Amino acid sequence: MYLKKSAAFLILIVSIFVFAAPVVDSTKSAEKEHAVTDSHFIEMMRMHHEEGVAMAKLGKEKGQHAELKKVSQNIIDAQAKEIAQMFAWKKKWFAKKDMKMNMDKMDMSKMGMGPMDMSTLKMKSGKDFDKTYLEMMAKHHEGAVKMAQTAEPKMQQPELKSFAEKIIKDQTAEIAQLEKMVRLKNLWVISLNYNVKFNSQIQKVCTTYLSKLLLPLSVTVHPICCE
């Protein structure tokens, strides 16, 4: 009787290990996959942000319009801060782990995240630069949003999930702003060429009035002095 009970108990223990092992392995596999997603996202988004900062610095340097320069500075400030945060997370979570990049898992080109060709942008100037810059930055933001949307459901770290959600929200809003600026680009370069045959004080008053009147349209007034 004792031997029978012992044999039954042994069979029960073996059965538990046999059936539980796949569950444990499956859980560990899922956790590893989520960790890999987190690591890949941090590395890819960091590189993407660095590219965005480089482009924004170019916009700040060569942009013709004050609002474009302001937007560029905002991008530099926000993304530089996020780059530092991503470096900190990488050191905290993955410093001792070997997370090899699997491009099949997270293909940048499929998510609009391929490297931007800024050589063309660098050759532009004036109105052409502003237009090209705004269009490229909007496209660049779209890539970040798509990547965050793809990776967020598979992430493990709650902080990183919140970060991805913030990228989606912030950069979607910035895309709308950039696209609005593209639509207004023609207004930026309007020059009101009027010949005022009055003294300089009257001309100054006229210019000030017109500038305030057209301010909501982001129009710059450039009067031509009379002879």
Backbone as ProteinMPNN parsed JSONL, in Angstrom:
{"seq_chain_A": "MYLKKSAAFLILIVSIFVFAAPVVDSTKSAEKEHAVTDSHFIEMMRMHHEEGVAMAKLGKEKGQHAELKKVSQNIIDAQAKEIAQMFAWKKKWFAKKDMKMNMDKMDMSKMGMGPMDMSTLKMKSGKDFDKTYLEMMAKHHEGAVKMAQTAEPKMQQPELKSFAEKIIKDQTAEIAQLEKMVRLKNLWVISLNYNVKFNSQIQKVCTTYLSKLLLPLSVTVHPICCE", "coords_chain_A": {"N_chain_A": [[0.829, -1.212, 0.0], [1.911, 1.218, 0.829], [3.911, 1.516, -1.083], [2.376, 1.813, -3.354], [1.063, 4.25, -2.848], [3.258, 5.94, -2.779], [4.193, 5.697, -5.389], [2.043, 6.764, -6.773], [2.111, 9.37, -5.821], [4.569, 10.201, -6.802], [4.084, 10.086, -9.526], [2.213, 12.121, -9.712], [3.751, 14.385, -9.024], [5.622, 14.397, -11.123], [3.895, 14.78, -13.253], [2.961, 17.373, -12.721], [5.291, 18.899, -13.127], [5.77, 18.299, -15.814], [3.516, 19.331, -17.159], [3.433, 21.91, -16.239], [5.827, 23.066, -16.971], [5.816, 23.91, -19.784], [4.125, 26.139, -19.501], [5.561, 27.832, -17.805], [7.84, 28.224, -19.391], [6.616, 29.484, -21.555], [5.715, 31.834, -20.373], [8.155, 33.032, -19.611], [9.242, 33.343, -22.138], [7.462, 35.182, -23.261], [7.897, 37.379, -21.575], [10.562, 37.928, -22.175], [10.315, 38.651, -24.842], [8.82, 41.011, -24.633], [10.668, 42.545, -23.214], [12.698, 42.74, -25.093], [11.357, 44.232, -27.035], [11.046, 46.645, -25.621], [13.755, 47.403, -25.318], [14.607, 47.623, -27.991], [12.873, 49.622, -28.906], [13.655, 51.838, -27.356], [16.279, 52.224, -28.308], [15.903, 52.663, -31.086], [14.115, 54.854, -31.108], [15.644, 56.718, -29.797], [17.741, 57.177, -31.638], [16.209, 58.201, -33.683], [15.196, 60.532, -32.53], [17.593, 61.941, -32.19], [18.229, 62.456, -34.826], [16.063, 64.081, -35.446], [16.6, 66.292, -33.791], [18.968, 67.227, -34.958], [17.951, 68.046, -37.433], [16.177, 70.019, -36.582], [17.922, 71.898, -35.512], [19.081, 72.778, -37.833], [16.857, 73.967, -38.969], [16.423, 76.045, -37.161], [18.681, 77.535, -37.649], [18.617, 78.199, -40.424], [16.021, 78.884, -41.038], [13.467, 81.119, -42.227], [11.396, 82.355, -40.987], [10.115, 83.638, -37.914], [8.376, 82.098, -36.348], [8.839, 79.526, -37.27], [11.472, 79.163, -36.438], [11.045, 79.236, -33.698], [9.441, 76.954, -33.273], [11.305, 75.035, -34.029], [13.232, 75.326, -32.001], [11.722, 74.499, -29.822], [11.368, 71.806, -30.461], [14.02, 70.919, -30.334], [14.581, 71.329, -27.568], [12.625, 69.679, -26.29], [13.088, 67.087, -27.38], [15.781, 66.63, -26.845], [15.723, 66.41, -24.093], [14.178, 64.098, -23.874], [15.856, 62.249, -25.085], [17.931, 62.096, -23.209], [16.455, 60.927, -21.142], [15.862, 58.431, -22.262], [18.422, 57.321, -22.49], [18.976, 57.034, -19.77], [17.028, 55.14, -19.004], [17.841, 52.956, -20.549], [20.302, 52.361, -19.395], [19.459, 51.714, -16.83], [17.682, 49.529, -17.148], [18.749, 47.722, -19.04], [21.513, 47.497, -18.948], [23.074, 45.308, -18.201], [22.245, 43.371, -19.876], [22.1, 41.508, -22.908], [20.785, 42.691, -25.579], [20.225, 42.046, -28.6], [19.825, 43.698, -31.683], [17.047, 43.086, -33.625], [16.164, 43.418, -36.701], [14.066, 42.433, -38.149], [12.053, 42.256, -36.347], [11.452, 44.872, -35.726], [11.179, 46.885, -38.029], [12.448, 49.76, -39.249], [12.092, 51.093, -41.713], [9.636, 50.162, -42.627], [7.955, 51.486, -41.003], [8.058, 54.091, -41.676], [10.373, 55.176, -40.743], [12.854, 55.447, -41.813], [16.215, 56.683, -42.49], [16.458, 60.221, -42.761], [17.065, 62.191, -45.633], [19.029, 64.696, -45.365], [20.685, 66.146, -46.894], [19.562, 67.289, -49.152], [17.896, 69.175, -47.97], [19.766, 70.882, -46.807], [20.747, 72.181, -48.993], [18.791, 73.9, -49.718], [17.268, 77.185, -49.55], [15.901, 80.239, -48.155], [12.464, 80.721, -48.998], [12.039, 78.197, -50.121], [13.519, 76.548, -48.471], [12.127, 76.769, -45.999], [9.612, 75.621, -46.64], [10.329, 72.991, -47.459], [11.593, 72.085, -45.151], [9.518, 72.123, -43.204], [7.769, 70.213, -44.296], [9.401, 67.918, -44.286], [9.943, 67.642, -41.554], [7.399, 67.165, -40.539], [6.86, 64.697, -41.741], [8.862, 63.223, -40.525], [8.027, 63.272, -37.856], [5.68, 61.776, -38.162], [6.717, 59.245, -38.586], [7.771, 58.684, -36.043], [5.435, 58.625, -34.494], [4.088, 56.454, -35.635], [5.835, 54.378, -35.039], [5.763, 54.381, -32.23], [3.06, 53.733, -31.826], [3.032, 51.148, -32.85], [4.807, 49.742, -31.193], [3.974, 50.138, -28.523], [1.774, 48.429, -27.483], [3.165, 46.068, -26.991], [4.988, 46.51, -25.041], [6.857, 46.242, -21.944], [7.651, 47.756, -19.666], [5.945, 50.008, -17.609], [6.53, 52.771, -17.471], [7.723, 53.236, -19.915], [5.647, 52.674, -21.648], [3.919, 54.766, -21.047], [5.511, 56.836, -21.929], [5.63, 56.312, -24.694], [2.95, 56.744, -25.334], [2.839, 59.455, -24.793], [4.542, 60.471, -26.766], [3.009, 59.881, -29.029], [0.783, 61.543, -28.608], [1.944, 64.172, -28.314], [3.518, 64.527, -30.654], [1.667, 64.143, -32.667], [0.096, 66.395, -32.345], [2.025, 68.308, -32.97], [2.494, 67.703, -35.635], [0.115, 68.558, -36.817], [0.403, 71.287, -36.345], [2.728, 71.85, -37.854], [1.827, 71.211, -40.427], [-0.145, 73.123, -40.722], [1.429, 75.402, -40.771], [2.748, 74.964, -43.171], [0.648, 75.325, -44.95], [0.254, 78.022, -44.614], [2.501, 79.11, -45.647], [2.774, 80.645, -47.978], [1.688, 83.042, -47.238], [3.553, 84.009, -45.497], [5.557, 85.112, -47.025], [4.596, 87.328, -48.242], [4.987, 90.51, -49.497], [4.182, 93.731, -48.914], [4.106, 96.016, -51.139], [4.052, 99.171, -51.126], [3.786, 102.571, -52.067], [4.286, 105.199, -50.191], [3.596, 108.46, -50.106], [4.292, 110.199, -48.012], [5.561, 111.657, -45.01], [8.235, 110.075, -43.082], [7.311, 109.406, -40.534], [4.524, 109.069, -40.765], [4.533, 106.923, -42.498], [5.665, 104.979, -40.872], [3.643, 104.647, -38.976], [1.633, 103.586, -40.595], [2.798, 101.15, -41.392], [3.056, 99.84, -38.911], [0.349, 99.581, -38.198], [-0.647, 97.923, -40.274], [0.898, 95.644, -39.856], [-0.051, 94.735, -37.364], [-2.672, 94.24, -38.055], [-2.403, 92.127, -39.838], [-1.191, 90.222, -38.342], [-2.432, 87.81, -37.21], [-2.334, 86.187, -39.427], [0.261, 85.598, -39.789], [1.859, 87.281, -41.381], [4.467, 89.134, -42.775], [5.251, 92.491, -42.972], [6.713, 94.45, -45.414], [7.528, 97.458, -46.161], [8.085, 99.68, -48.942], [10.159, 102.316, -49.146], [9.308, 105.641, -50.049], [10.404, 107.646, -52.799]], "CA_chain_A": [[0.0, 0.0, 0.0], [2.825, 2.373, 0.924], [4.579, 1.66, -2.38], [1.391, 2.327, -4.314], [0.858, 5.674, -2.568], [4.489, 6.628, -3.168], [4.233, 5.722, -6.846], [1.009, 7.717, -7.216], [2.595, 10.714, -5.487], [5.652, 10.489, -7.745], [3.455, 10.355, -10.828], [1.581, 13.429, -9.601], [4.817, 15.393, -9.066], [6.152, 14.424, -12.495], [2.857, 15.377, -14.115], [2.948, 18.817, -12.476], [6.447, 19.479, -13.801], [5.63, 18.131, -17.269], [2.5, 20.231, -17.703], [3.705, 23.293, -15.819], [7.03, 23.561, -17.645], [5.502, 24.732, -20.96], [3.535, 27.405, -19.07], [6.672, 28.648, -17.32], [8.65, 28.594, -20.559], [5.834, 30.424, -22.343], [5.723, 33.111, -19.647], [9.494, 33.593, -19.742], [9.41, 33.744, -23.53], [6.685, 36.412, -23.457], [8.597, 38.45, -20.864], [11.772, 38.254, -22.937], [9.894, 39.359, -26.058], [8.454, 42.365, -24.219], [11.911, 43.234, -22.86], [13.375, 43.044, -26.361], [10.606, 45.349, -27.624], [11.42, 47.852, -24.876], [15.134, 47.756, -25.655], [14.65, 48.062, -29.395], [12.166, 50.901, -29.027], [14.512, 52.882, -26.789], [17.419, 52.484, -29.197], [15.415, 53.225, -32.35], [13.55, 56.182, -30.894], [16.76, 57.612, -29.46], [18.392, 57.56, -32.896], [15.247, 59.015, -34.421], [15.201, 61.841, -31.872], [18.86, 62.608, -32.498], [18.076, 62.947, -36.186], [15.123, 65.196, -35.376], [17.299, 67.434, -33.196], [19.883, 67.743, -35.983], [17.152, 68.758, -38.422], [15.635, 71.218, -35.939], [19.021, 72.868, -35.422], [19.201, 73.354, -39.177], [15.705, 74.851, -39.115], [16.662, 77.236, -36.354], [19.77, 78.293, -38.273], [18.335, 78.685, -41.776], [14.619, 79.249, -41.211], [13.23, 82.522, -42.539], [10.288, 82.91, -40.211], [10.323, 83.562, -36.465], [7.595, 80.995, -35.78], [9.547, 78.298, -37.621], [12.62, 79.083, -35.534], [10.52, 78.928, -32.36], [9.053, 75.543, -33.3], [12.552, 74.269, -34.075], [13.83, 75.351, -30.661], [10.873, 73.657, -28.966], [11.697, 70.416, -30.799], [15.358, 70.665, -29.779], [14.481, 71.242, -26.105], [11.817, 68.519, -25.887], [13.67, 65.806, -27.768], [17.05, 66.469, -26.127], [15.329, 65.925, -22.765], [13.719, 62.714, -24.015], [17.039, 61.448, -25.377], [18.573, 61.862, -21.912], [15.613, 59.981, -20.409], [16.023, 57.109, -22.861], [19.737, 56.835, -22.074], [18.854, 56.626, -18.368], [16.268, 53.879, -18.97], [18.674, 51.89, -21.113], [21.302, 52.02, -18.373], [18.758, 51.137, -15.683], [16.999, 48.264, -17.44], [19.409, 46.811, -19.98], [22.969, 47.64, -18.9], [23.711, 43.998, -18.059], [21.573, 42.41, -20.752], [22.493, 41.548, -24.314], [19.574, 42.791, -26.387], [20.654, 42.24, -29.975], [18.807, 44.318, -32.525], [16.443, 42.222, -34.624], [15.502, 44.349, -37.602], [12.809, 41.844, -38.618], [11.053, 42.524, -35.315], [11.087, 46.279, -35.695], [11.748, 47.437, -39.247], [12.226, 51.202, -39.286], [11.622, 51.544, -43.016], [8.219, 49.826, -42.755], [7.196, 52.399, -40.153], [8.368, 55.457, -42.068], [11.424, 55.625, -39.847], [14.142, 55.399, -42.478], [16.997, 57.909, -42.294], [16.079, 61.346, -43.596], [18.144, 62.724, -46.463], [19.088, 66.116, -45.074], [21.565, 66.827, -47.852], [18.69, 68.114, -49.996], [17.44, 70.295, -47.152], [20.886, 71.797, -46.607], [20.963, 72.944, -50.224], [17.689, 74.847, -49.886], [17.386, 78.469, -48.861], [14.731, 81.097, -48.265], [11.129, 80.127, -48.968], [12.134, 76.769, -50.436], [13.989, 75.854, -47.269], [11.04, 76.713, -45.023], [8.604, 74.66, -47.091], [10.905, 71.648, -47.414], [11.846, 71.764, -43.742], [8.25, 71.823, -42.543], [7.257, 68.951, -44.837], [10.258, 66.83, -43.816], [9.772, 67.465, -40.108], [6.089, 66.532, -40.343], [7.033, 63.285, -42.108], [9.708, 62.644, -39.491], [7.137, 63.068, -36.71], [4.759, 60.689, -38.491], [7.457, 58.014, -38.353], [7.848, 58.463, -34.595], [4.097, 58.267, -34.033], [3.784, 55.099, -36.104], [6.662, 53.45, -34.286], [5.227, 54.324, -30.867], [1.794, 53.004, -31.891], [3.323, 49.739, -33.114], [5.537, 49.115, -30.092], [3.353, 50.336, -27.208], [1.034, 47.281, -26.935], [4.072, 44.958, -26.682], [5.983, 46.95, -24.066], [6.816, 45.663, -20.604], [7.808, 48.772, -18.632], [4.855, 51.006, -17.599], [7.066, 54.099, -17.768], [7.978, 53.324, -21.351], [4.334, 52.726, -22.287], [3.456, 56.153, -20.881], [6.377, 57.64, -22.795], [5.167, 56.093, -26.071], [1.664, 57.438, -25.449], [3.143, 60.893, -24.823], [5.075, 60.75, -28.105], [1.872, 59.858, -29.958], [-0.027, 62.74, -28.365], [2.697, 65.407, -28.558], [3.97, 64.678, -32.039], [0.472, 64.292, -33.506], [-0.243, 67.824, -32.255], [3.05, 69.061, -33.699], [2.264, 67.466, -37.066], [-0.967, 69.482, -37.197], [0.981, 72.627, -36.349], [3.641, 71.95, -38.993], [1.025, 71.218, -41.658], [-0.788, 74.438, -40.781], [2.464, 76.341, -41.182], [2.979, 74.744, -44.601], [-0.46, 75.958, -45.672], [0.383, 79.467, -44.502], [3.824, 79.525, -46.108], [2.698, 81.702, -48.99], [1.389, 84.291, -46.565], [4.75, 84.501, -44.835], [6.474, 85.811, -47.925], [3.938, 88.47, -48.857], [5.577, 91.822, -49.28], [3.234, 94.759, -49.307], [4.896, 97.062, -51.785], [3.238, 100.363, -51.306], [4.523, 103.831, -52.116], [3.638, 106.168, -49.327], [4.182, 109.777, -50.366], [4.161, 111.007, -46.811], [6.824, 111.654, -44.282], [8.607, 108.778, -42.519], [6.507, 109.119, -39.344], [3.242, 108.525, -41.237], [4.817, 105.598, -43.068], [5.893, 104.087, -39.739], [2.328, 104.359, -38.404], [0.94, 102.694, -41.54], [3.431, 99.837, -41.312], [2.687, 99.253, -37.618], [-1.063, 99.224, -38.262], [-0.802, 96.777, -41.167], [1.522, 94.484, -39.218], [-0.979, 94.246, -36.343], [-3.856, 93.747, -38.75], [-2.1, 90.865, -40.507], [-0.474, 89.35, -37.424], [-3.016, 86.464, -37.108], [-2.014, 85.41, -40.627], [1.704, 85.447, -39.816], [2.366, 88.011, -42.539], [5.475, 90.144, -42.478], [5.063, 93.672, -43.833], [7.96, 95.058, -45.841], [7.208, 98.63, -46.973], [9.122, 100.27, -49.784], [10.188, 103.742, -48.886], [9.087, 106.461, -51.239], [11.545, 108.455, -53.23]], "C_chain_A": [[0.868, 1.269, 0.0], [3.492, 2.644, -0.418], [3.638, 2.243, -3.422], [1.162, 3.819, -4.129], [2.071, 6.486, -3.016], [4.564, 6.769, -4.679], [3.229, 6.739, -7.39], [1.466, 9.142, -6.967], [3.688, 11.149, -6.466], [5.107, 10.837, -9.112], [2.827, 11.742, -10.835], [2.624, 14.539, -9.721], [5.359, 15.537, -10.484], [5.162, 15.096, -13.434], [2.828, 16.889, -13.969], [4.084, 19.501, -13.224], [6.308, 19.428, -15.321], [4.667, 19.143, -17.852], [2.756, 21.692, -17.344], [4.874, 23.895, -16.564], [6.726, 24.383, -18.884], [4.923, 26.084, -20.593], [4.615, 28.357, -18.612], [7.518, 29.135, -18.48], [7.939, 29.643, -21.397], [5.843, 31.812, -21.703], [7.07, 33.804, -19.791], [9.74, 34.096, -21.153], [8.688, 35.06, -23.82], [7.372, 37.603, -22.799], [9.84, 38.888, -21.622], [11.412, 39.045, -24.189], [9.524, 40.81, -25.739], [9.697, 43.185, -23.888], [12.691, 43.625, -24.11], [12.695, 44.213, -27.056], [10.991, 46.659, -26.947], [12.806, 48.334, -25.281], [15.25, 48.303, -27.07], [14.004, 49.436, -29.563], [13.03, 52.043, -28.51], [15.637, 53.24, -27.748], [16.982, 53.16, -30.493], [14.903, 54.65, -32.162], [14.635, 57.184, -30.511], [17.459, 58.097, -30.725], [17.492, 58.497, -33.709], [15.187, 60.429, -33.839], [16.474, 62.624, -32.191], [18.831, 63.195, -33.913], [17.138, 64.156, -36.223], [15.763, 66.45, -34.804], [18.25, 68.066, -34.213], [19.127, 68.555, -37.032], [16.608, 70.06, -37.847], [16.699, 72.303, -35.79], [19.241, 73.553, -36.766], [18.058, 74.331, -39.435], [15.881, 76.149, -38.351], [17.702, 78.145, -37.005], [19.354, 78.953, -39.581], [16.893, 79.137, -42.002], [14.431, 80.742, -41.391], [12.214, 83.178, -41.613], [10.488, 82.661, -38.726], [9.587, 82.375, -35.854], [8.258, 79.655, -36.078], [10.748, 78.09, -36.701], [12.172, 78.69, -34.12], [10.13, 77.461, -32.26], [10.298, 74.662, -33.273], [13.205, 74.205, -32.698], [13.034, 74.484, -29.697], [11.174, 72.173, -29.195], [13.041, 70.035, -30.207], [15.272, 70.43, -28.271], [13.769, 69.955, -25.666], [12.524, 67.203, -26.186], [15.033, 65.573, -27.128], [16.779, 65.919, -24.724], [14.905, 64.459, -22.832], [14.875, 61.771, -24.349], [17.765, 61.099, -24.079], [17.793, 60.844, -21.091], [15.784, 58.57, -20.95], [17.38, 56.502, -22.529], [19.675, 56.31, -20.641], [18.107, 55.3, -18.246], [17.101, 52.714, -19.488], [19.694, 51.422, -20.092], [20.644, 51.291, -17.204], [18.248, 49.725, -15.965], [17.85, 47.257, -18.214], [20.929, 46.873, -19.966], [23.686, 46.291, -18.88], [23.088, 42.938, -18.964], [22.017, 42.599, -22.197], [21.232, 41.517, -25.165], [19.97, 43.095, -27.83], [19.5, 42.771, -30.816], [18.342, 43.342, -33.596], [15.616, 43.098, -35.549], [14.214, 43.78, -38.177], [11.689, 42.133, -37.638], [10.549, 43.958, -35.382], [11.766, 46.976, -36.87], [11.416, 48.922, -39.347], [11.612, 51.653, -40.601], [10.141, 51.269, -43.213], [7.342, 50.772, -41.949], [7.497, 53.855, -40.492], [9.505, 56.038, -41.265], [12.797, 55.546, -40.496], [14.882, 56.701, -42.306], [16.583, 59.003, -43.273], [17.293, 61.832, -44.384], [18.18, 64.236, -46.27], [20.012, 66.878, -46.015], [20.756, 67.746, -48.767], [18.238, 69.357, -49.247], [18.542, 71.341, -46.985], [21.141, 72.679, -47.827], [19.887, 73.998, -50.453], [17.979, 76.149, -49.149], [16.087, 79.244, -49.026], [13.425, 80.363, -48.132], [11.173, 78.617, -49.209], [12.604, 75.972, -49.225], [12.85, 75.687, -46.271], [10.023, 75.634, -45.388], [9.122, 73.229, -46.967], [11.118, 71.184, -45.982], [10.557, 71.35, -43.034], [7.688, 70.479, -42.997], [8.075, 67.769, -44.322], [10.081, 66.574, -42.322], [8.43, 66.807, -39.787], [6.175, 65.033, -40.65], [7.849, 62.555, -41.043], [8.882, 62.345, -38.232], [6.181, 61.897, -36.955], [5.426, 59.336, -38.257], [7.53, 57.669, -36.876], [6.505, 58.011, -34.037], [3.772, 56.825, -34.41], [4.582, 54.062, -35.325], [6.133, 53.274, -32.865], [3.922, 53.532, -30.832], [2.011, 51.509, -32.078], [3.913, 49.046, -31.888], [4.791, 49.133, -28.766], [2.592, 49.114, -26.672], [1.937, 46.13, -26.488], [5.088, 45.306, -25.596], [5.761, 46.333, -22.693], [6.813, 46.733, -19.517], [6.679, 49.807, -18.707], [5.336, 52.416, -17.946], [7.271, 54.295, -19.257], [6.661, 53.389, -22.125], [3.767, 54.153, -22.205], [4.236, 57.093, -21.788], [5.927, 57.523, -24.252], [3.843, 56.817, -26.313], [1.864, 58.954, -25.536], [3.689, 61.303, -26.188], [3.935, 60.825, -29.118], [1.063, 61.149, -29.831], [0.709, 64.008, -28.789], [3.028, 65.591, -30.037], [2.804, 64.729, -33.02], [0.039, 65.757, -33.518], [0.755, 68.669, -33.044], [2.913, 68.883, -35.204], [1.193, 68.43, -37.578], [-0.438, 70.909, -37.286], [1.89, 72.836, -37.557], [2.874, 72.023, -40.31], [0.294, 72.539, -41.827], [0.206, 75.487, -41.253], [2.801, 76.194, -42.667], [1.899, 75.44, -45.418], [-0.342, 77.481, -45.663], [1.684, 80.002, -45.105], [3.775, 80.654, -47.122], [2.397, 83.061, -48.368], [2.632, 84.895, -45.918], [5.576, 85.41, -45.733], [5.803, 86.96, -48.665], [4.696, 89.737, -48.515], [4.582, 92.853, -49.783], [4.026, 95.946, -49.848], [4.019, 98.278, -52.041], [4.142, 101.601, -51.271], [3.76, 104.873, -51.32], [4.319, 107.521, -49.531], [3.898, 110.72, -49.199], [5.504, 110.993, -46.102], [7.037, 110.306, -43.588], [7.763, 108.401, -41.31], [5.168, 108.519, -39.728], [3.452, 107.118, -41.785], [5.018, 104.566, -41.947], [4.57, 103.674, -39.104], [1.571, 103.38, -39.287], [1.484, 101.272, -41.443], [3.046, 99.112, -40.035], [1.246, 98.761, -37.638], [-1.271, 97.968, -39.108], [-0.217, 95.512, -40.548], [0.599, 93.877, -38.18], [-2.222, 93.633, -36.979], [-3.628, 92.356, -39.327], [-1.398, 89.855, -39.599], [-1.091, 87.954, -37.301], [-2.685, 85.576, -38.294], [-0.526, 85.185, -40.771], [2.331, 86.104, -41.042], [3.374, 89.046, -42.074], [5.32, 91.296, -43.479], [6.416, 94.281, -44.129], [7.636, 96.279, -46.726], [8.395, 99.089, -47.813], [9.07, 101.773, -49.59], [10.011, 104.533, -50.189], [10.339, 107.25, -51.565], [11.3, 109.902, -52.92]], "O_chain_A": [[0.603, 2.236, -0.714], [3.633, 3.789, -0.85], [4.036, 3.053, -4.26], [1.075, 4.569, -5.101], [1.93, 7.58, -3.563], [4.947, 7.819, -5.196], [3.517, 7.475, -8.333], [1.24, 10.026, -7.794], [3.732, 12.3, -6.9], [5.59, 11.754, -9.778], [2.896, 12.457, -11.835], [2.41, 15.52, -10.434], [5.534, 16.648, -10.985], [5.544, 15.883, -14.3], [2.69, 17.611, -14.956], [3.891, 20.533, -13.867], [6.671, 20.37, -16.026], [4.934, 19.746, -18.891], [2.342, 22.599, -18.066], [4.917, 25.107, -16.773], [7.305, 25.457, -19.051], [5.183, 27.076, -21.275], [4.61, 29.536, -18.966], [7.872, 30.312, -18.551], [8.566, 30.579, -21.894], [5.962, 32.827, -22.389], [7.136, 35.004, -20.058], [10.364, 35.139, -21.352], [9.207, 35.932, -24.516], [7.433, 38.692, -23.369], [10.137, 40.08, -21.702], [12.11, 39.991, -24.557], [9.872, 41.724, -26.486], [9.783, 44.364, -24.23], [13.272, 44.709, -24.177], [13.365, 45.087, -27.606], [11.233, 47.663, -27.617], [13.009, 49.517, -25.554], [15.908, 49.316, -27.309], [14.523, 50.299, -30.271], [13.128, 53.091, -29.147], [15.917, 54.417, -27.975], [17.613, 54.115, -30.946], [15.216, 55.542, -32.951], [14.551, 58.361, -30.862], [17.738, 59.288, -30.868], [17.959, 59.449, -34.334], [15.133, 61.408, -34.584], [16.425, 63.83, -32.433], [19.343, 64.288, -34.158], [17.387, 65.127, -36.937], [15.499, 67.553, -35.281], [18.33, 69.289, -34.318], [19.588, 69.61, -37.468], [16.578, 71.083, -38.531], [16.404, 73.49, -35.928], [19.545, 74.744, -36.832], [18.254, 75.386, -40.038], [15.53, 77.222, -38.84], [17.612, 79.37, -36.92], [19.683, 80.112, -39.832], [16.581, 79.711, -43.045], [15.144, 81.542, -40.786], [12.179, 84.401, -41.475], [10.972, 81.603, -38.325], [10.104, 81.72, -34.949], [8.243, 78.752, -35.241], [11.006, 76.977, -36.243], [12.84, 77.912, -33.439], [10.45, 76.797, -31.274], [10.332, 73.654, -32.567], [13.677, 73.148, -32.28], [13.613, 73.808, -28.847], [11.228, 71.386, -28.25], [13.19, 68.952, -29.641], [15.82, 69.455, -27.756], [14.247, 69.238, -24.788], [12.556, 66.306, -25.343], [15.406, 64.424, -26.889], [17.518, 65.066, -24.231], [15.237, 63.672, -21.945], [14.865, 60.612, -23.934], [18.165, 59.954, -23.871], [18.384, 59.997, -20.421], [15.846, 57.614, -20.178], [17.479, 55.295, -22.31], [20.251, 55.267, -20.332], [18.507, 54.433, -17.469], [17.066, 51.618, -18.928], [19.925, 50.222, -19.941], [21.219, 50.352, -16.654], [18.368, 48.835, -15.124], [17.674, 46.051, -18.046], [21.574, 46.355, -20.878], [24.76, 46.14, -19.461], [23.377, 41.749, -18.828], [22.274, 43.718, -22.641], [20.679, 40.451, -25.438], [20.041, 44.257, -28.232], [18.354, 42.344, -30.672], [19.146, 42.835, -34.378], [14.493, 43.477, -35.215], [13.357, 44.532, -38.643], [10.525, 42.245, -38.024], [9.375, 44.23, -35.13], [12.82, 47.591, -36.704], [10.255, 49.299, -39.509], [10.715, 52.496, -40.613], [9.451, 52.039, -43.882], [6.135, 50.856, -42.177], [7.224, 54.751, -39.693], [9.603, 57.256, -41.115], [13.808, 55.574, -39.795], [14.268, 57.727, -42.009], [16.382, 58.747, -44.46], [18.407, 61.877, -43.862], [17.448, 64.97, -46.934], [20.113, 68.103, -45.944], [21.202, 68.839, -49.116], [18.198, 70.453, -49.807], [18.276, 72.543, -47.019], [21.68, 73.78, -47.711], [20.054, 74.888, -51.287], [18.819, 76.205, -48.251], [15.279, 78.953, -49.908], [13.273, 79.492, -47.274], [10.437, 77.857, -48.58], [12.142, 74.857, -48.987], [12.63, 74.591, -45.755], [9.625, 74.833, -44.542], [8.434, 72.358, -46.433], [10.854, 70.03, -45.646], [10.525, 70.332, -42.342], [7.19, 69.7, -42.183], [7.512, 66.736, -43.961], [10.072, 65.425, -41.88], [8.338, 65.989, -38.872], [5.634, 64.207, -39.915], [7.557, 61.409, -40.703], [9.03, 61.285, -37.623], [5.91, 61.117, -36.043], [4.787, 58.394, -37.789], [7.372, 56.509, -36.492], [6.45, 57.111, -33.198], [3.243, 56.069, -33.596], [4.066, 52.995, -34.991], [6.063, 52.155, -32.357], [3.7, 52.746, -29.911], [1.267, 50.695, -31.531], [3.563, 47.906, -31.581], [4.965, 48.221, -27.957], [2.749, 48.786, -25.496], [1.514, 45.299, -25.684], [5.951, 44.492, -25.268], [4.648, 45.957, -22.327], [6.057, 46.632, -18.551], [6.476, 50.419, -19.755], [4.638, 53.165, -18.629], [7.028, 55.374, -19.796], [6.569, 54.079, -23.139], [3.211, 54.669, -23.174], [3.677, 58.037, -22.346], [5.853, 58.526, -24.961], [3.64, 57.424, -27.365], [1.147, 59.644, -26.261], [3.338, 62.363, -26.706], [3.901, 61.723, -29.96], [0.705, 61.767, -30.834], [0.167, 64.825, -29.534], [2.842, 66.671, -30.598], [2.939, 65.301, -34.102], [-0.335, 66.295, -34.56], [0.372, 69.633, -33.707], [3.186, 69.81, -35.966], [1.346, 69.039, -38.637], [-0.794, 71.652, -38.2], [1.829, 73.878, -38.21], [3.225, 72.799, -41.199], [0.131, 73.023, -42.947], [-0.14, 76.362, -42.047], [3.103, 77.179, -43.34], [2.183, 76.063, -46.442], [-0.787, 78.148, -46.597], [1.936, 81.207, -45.075], [4.644, 81.526, -47.123], [2.796, 84.099, -48.895], [2.76, 86.114, -45.8], [6.212, 86.356, -45.266], [6.371, 87.507, -49.61], [5.004, 89.989, -47.35], [4.192, 92.837, -50.95], [4.543, 96.767, -49.09], [3.337, 98.373, -53.062], [5.128, 101.652, -50.535], [2.712, 105.358, -51.745], [5.482, 107.699, -49.169], [3.37, 111.823, -49.346], [6.46, 110.374, -46.568], [6.117, 109.491, -43.518], [7.518, 107.219, -41.072], [4.714, 107.565, -39.096], [2.633, 106.228, -41.555], [4.589, 103.419, -42.068], [4.381, 102.515, -38.737], [0.939, 102.449, -38.788], [0.72, 100.307, -41.417], [2.745, 97.918, -40.057], [0.949, 97.667, -37.159], [-1.991, 97.056, -38.702], [-0.779, 94.427, -40.703], [0.465, 92.655, -38.104], [-2.753, 92.633, -36.497], [-4.524, 91.511, -39.316], [-1.051, 88.758, -40.038], [-0.342, 86.977, -37.287], [-2.746, 84.351, -38.19], [-0.084, 84.633, -41.779], [3.231, 85.54, -41.664], [3.147, 89.75, -41.09], [5.268, 91.075, -44.689], [7.18, 94.594, -43.216], [7.486, 96.124, -47.938], [9.552, 98.906, -47.437], [8.049, 102.412, -49.845], [10.491, 104.148, -51.255], [11.202, 107.48, -50.718], [12.147, 110.747, -53.208]]}, "name": "protein", "num_of_chains": 1, "seq": "MYLKKSAAFLILIVSIFVFAAPVVDSTKSAEKEHAVTDSHFIEMMRMHHEEGVAMAKLGKEKGQHAELKKVSQNIIDAQAKEIAQMFAWKKKWFAKKDMKMNMDKMDMSKMGMGPMDMSTLKMKSGKDFDKTYLEMMAKHHEGAVKMAQTAEPKMQQPELKSFAEKIIKDQTAEIAQLEKMVRLKNLWVISLNYNVKFNSQIQKVCTTYLSKLLLPLSVTVHPICCE"}
